[in-house]
Amino acid sequence: MLYSFLQYANSSLKSSLLERKRVVVTTIAKLLLTLLGLLTFDFAAAEESGLRELTPKELKNYEFDVEEIPATVKELSLGQRYSLDTQRRETVDLIARRLGILKLKGDRSDLKVLQNLVDKKAIRRDDVRGLQGLGIVFGDILVNEFGLSWVSYEDDIGISKALRWKKTENYVFPVTLFSKRVQFKENINVTDIFEEIGAEVDRSIAYEAARPVFK
């Protein structure tokens, strides 16, 4: 009888274990089916919305949206003023040596003097500082002719010396004006550049004057 009981108990235990295995397998199968359904739904939704996975090459060249930080504009620092004065004086000295002109008038009549300096190749094309000095003197002409003012302009690229018309967001960057043209192998026509910038300044002034003022 004891043997029969043990045999019965063993049979019951095996049946119980088998039943538990079935439950576990069934549960795992249900979870896998649920997960597969979710993945299928995600892919279908992505396809319907027009989304697709980027290739490594596309991901490398992808341009992410970057929040633009507004520029900081303020008066020139003492260091910036000293830098402008130094390069301005170097250019005036160069004009005196190469052209025999001892003093500039500061207006558009000086454009011919600057063009003469360029035509005589008094400034080498690889002389960035000399070309920047030429831009500073050119900027002084813009100041006197259009009522612009020198300011310090700082953005995510760096700090620059710029010209600004009153308190508007209209800027000109004369310091690097000629050096960049030389960098891109463009010819320098001082009068044409002056006329182009002058036309832009006039349009900006007209636009600002026509804007409604809300009080």
C-alpha positions as CSV (number, residue, x, y, z in Angstrom):
1,M,0.0,0.0,0.0
2,L,2.9,2.3,0.8
3,Y,4.4,1.6,-2.6
4,S,1.1,2.4,-4.3
5,F,0.8,5.7,-2.3
6,L,4.3,6.7,-3.2
7,Q,3.6,5.8,-6.9
8,Y,0.5,7.9,-6.7
9,A,2.2,10.8,-5.1
10,N,5.0,10.7,-7.6
11,S,2.5,10.6,-10.5
12,S,0.7,13.6,-8.9
13,L,3.9,15.5,-8.5
14,K,4.9,15.0,-12.1
15,S,1.4,16.1,-13.3
16,S,1.7,19.2,-11.1
17,L,5.1,20.1,-12.5
18,L,4.0,19.5,-16.1
19,E,1.0,21.7,-15.5
20,R,3.2,24.5,-14.1
21,K,5.5,24.2,-17.1
22,R,2.6,24.5,-19.4
23,V,1.5,27.7,-17.5
24,V,4.9,29.2,-17.7
25,V,5.4,28.3,-21.4
26,T,1.9,29.7,-22.2
27,T,2.7,32.9,-20.3
28,I,6.0,33.4,-22.1
29,A,4.3,32.8,-25.4
30,K,1.7,35.4,-24.6
31,L,4.4,37.9,-23.6
32,L,6.3,37.3,-26.8
33,L,3.2,37.6,-28.9
34,T,2.3,40.9,-27.2
35,L,5.9,42.3,-27.7
36,L,5.8,41.2,-31.3
37,G,2.5,43.0,-31.7
38,L,3.9,46.2,-30.2
39,L,7.0,46.2,-32.4
40,T,4.9,45.6,-35.5
41,F,2.6,48.5,-34.5
42,D,5.6,50.8,-34.0
43,F,7.1,50.0,-37.4
44,A,3.7,50.3,-39.1
45,A,3.1,53.7,-37.4
46,A,6.6,54.9,-38.4
47,E,5.9,53.9,-42.0
48,E,2.5,55.6,-42.0
49,S,4.0,58.8,-40.6
50,G,6.7,58.8,-43.2
51,L,9.5,58.2,-40.7
52,R,12.4,55.9,-41.6
53,E,15.7,54.9,-40.1
54,L,18.6,57.0,-41.3
55,T,21.7,55.3,-42.7
56,P,25.0,55.9,-41.0
57,K,26.0,58.3,-43.9
58,E,22.7,60.2,-43.6
59,L,23.0,60.4,-39.9
60,K,26.6,61.8,-40.2
61,N,25.4,64.5,-42.6
62,Y,22.2,65.3,-40.8
63,E,21.8,68.9,-39.7
64,F,20.2,69.0,-36.3
65,D,18.2,72.1,-35.3
66,V,20.3,74.4,-33.2
67,E,18.8,77.2,-31.1
68,E,20.1,80.5,-32.4
69,I,21.6,82.6,-29.7
70,P,21.0,86.4,-30.2
71,A,24.1,88.5,-30.7
72,T,25.4,90.8,-27.9
73,V,26.1,94.4,-29.1
74,K,27.7,97.0,-27.0
75,E,30.1,99.9,-27.2
76,L,33.7,99.2,-28.2
77,S,36.1,98.3,-25.4
78,L,39.3,100.3,-24.8
79,G,41.2,97.4,-26.3
80,Q,39.1,97.4,-29.4
81,R,39.4,101.2,-29.8
82,Y,43.2,100.9,-29.5
83,S,43.2,98.1,-32.1
84,L,41.2,100.2,-34.5
85,D,43.4,103.3,-34.0
86,T,46.6,101.3,-34.4
87,Q,45.6,99.7,-37.7
88,R,44.1,102.9,-38.9
89,R,47.3,104.7,-38.3
90,E,49.3,102.0,-40.1
91,T,47.1,102.4,-43.2
92,V,47.4,106.2,-43.1
93,D,51.2,105.8,-42.9
94,L,51.2,103.4,-45.8
95,I,49.2,105.9,-47.9
96,A,51.7,108.6,-47.0
97,R,54.7,106.5,-48.0
98,R,53.3,105.0,-51.2
99,L,51.0,107.7,-52.5
100,G,52.4,110.9,-50.9
101,I,49.0,111.8,-49.4
102,L,49.5,112.9,-45.8
103,K,45.9,113.4,-44.7
104,L,42.6,111.8,-45.6
105,K,39.3,113.7,-45.7
106,G,37.2,110.9,-44.3
107,D,34.5,111.1,-47.0
108,R,33.8,109.4,-50.3
109,S,36.6,111.3,-52.0
110,D,39.0,109.0,-50.2
111,L,37.7,106.0,-52.2
112,K,40.0,106.9,-55.1
113,V,42.9,107.0,-52.7
114,L,42.1,103.5,-51.3
115,Q,41.6,102.1,-54.9
116,N,44.9,103.6,-55.9
117,L,46.6,101.8,-53.0
118,V,45.0,98.5,-54.2
119,D,45.9,99.0,-57.8
120,K,49.6,99.7,-56.9
121,K,49.6,96.5,-54.9
122,A,50.9,98.4,-51.9
123,I,49.2,95.7,-49.8
124,R,50.1,92.0,-50.5
125,R,47.1,89.7,-51.0
126,D,48.4,87.5,-48.1
127,D,48.7,90.5,-45.8
128,V,45.6,90.0,-43.8
129,R,46.4,92.8,-41.3
130,G,47.1,95.3,-44.1
131,L,43.8,94.4,-45.8
132,Q,41.9,94.8,-42.5
133,G,43.5,98.2,-42.0
134,L,42.2,99.1,-45.4
135,G,38.7,97.9,-44.2
136,I,38.9,100.1,-41.1
137,V,39.7,103.3,-43.1
138,F,36.9,102.3,-45.5
139,G,34.6,101.8,-42.5
140,D,35.4,105.4,-41.3
141,I,34.1,106.6,-44.7
142,L,30.9,104.7,-44.1
143,V,30.6,106.3,-40.7
144,N,30.9,109.8,-42.0
145,E,28.7,109.3,-45.1
146,F,25.8,107.3,-43.6
147,G,25.9,108.1,-39.9
148,L,26.9,104.6,-38.8
149,S,28.8,104.0,-35.6
150,W,31.4,101.5,-34.5
151,V,30.2,98.8,-32.0
152,S,31.3,95.5,-30.6
153,Y,29.4,92.6,-32.0
154,E,29.5,89.2,-30.3
155,D,27.8,86.0,-31.5
156,D,28.5,82.2,-31.3
157,I,31.4,82.7,-33.8
158,G,33.2,85.3,-31.8
159,I,33.7,89.0,-31.3
160,S,33.9,91.4,-34.2
161,K,34.1,95.2,-34.7
162,A,31.1,96.2,-36.7
163,L,29.2,99.3,-37.9
164,R,25.6,99.8,-36.8
165,W,23.0,102.3,-37.9
166,K,21.5,103.8,-34.8
167,K,19.9,101.2,-32.5
168,T,18.7,98.9,-35.3
169,E,19.8,95.3,-36.1
170,N,21.5,96.5,-39.3
171,Y,25.3,95.8,-39.4
172,V,28.2,96.1,-41.7
173,F,31.5,94.4,-41.0
174,P,34.2,96.5,-42.8
175,V,37.3,95.1,-41.0
176,T,37.2,91.8,-42.9
177,L,35.5,93.2,-46.0
178,F,38.6,93.2,-48.3
179,S,40.5,90.3,-46.8
180,K,37.5,88.0,-47.4
181,R,37.2,89.1,-51.0
182,V,40.9,88.4,-51.5
183,Q,40.5,85.0,-49.9
184,F,37.8,84.1,-52.4
185,K,40.0,85.5,-55.2
186,E,37.7,88.4,-56.0
187,N,38.9,91.7,-57.4
188,I,38.6,94.8,-55.2
189,N,36.7,97.7,-56.6
190,V,36.4,100.1,-53.7
191,T,33.8,102.4,-55.3
192,D,31.5,99.5,-56.4
193,I,31.7,98.0,-52.9
194,F,30.9,101.4,-51.4
195,E,27.9,101.9,-53.7
196,E,26.6,98.4,-52.9
197,I,26.8,98.9,-49.1
198,G,25.4,102.4,-49.5
199,A,22.3,101.1,-51.3
200,E,21.8,98.5,-48.6
201,V,22.1,101.1,-45.8
202,D,19.6,103.4,-47.6
203,R,17.1,100.5,-47.9
204,S,17.5,99.7,-44.2
205,I,17.0,103.4,-43.3
206,A,13.9,103.6,-45.4
207,Y,12.6,100.4,-44.0
208,E,13.1,101.5,-40.4
209,A,11.5,104.9,-41.1
210,A,8.4,103.2,-42.6
211,R,7.9,100.8,-39.6
212,P,4.9,101.6,-37.5
213,V,5.8,102.8,-34.0
214,F,3.6,101.3,-31.2
215,K,3.3,103.3,-28.0
